[in-house]
Amino acid sequence: MMLCLKYLIPISCVLLLGVSVWVLFVPAYIQLIVSMVICALSVLGVIWFTFQIITIAKAPPGTGMPGMWRMTGLPGYQGGTK
């Protein structure tokens, strides 16, 4: 309850004031341009994230986390040949 009263309610009031100022004083064509830029950046972010997941999934174990699989060629725990 303290978190809500002390931080979240004031933050939400400031955000509400900011949105009100944005809607009242910024022209509609600028709002449209900004919303399209945000949408394009979001789509590019999803595409980049998907590409990263696919490339990490196809990579051998040592490339995603350096230092994790340094013992791969050694006998013992990691399944070496000896």
Long-range contacts (C-beta under 8 A, 24 or more apart in sequence): none
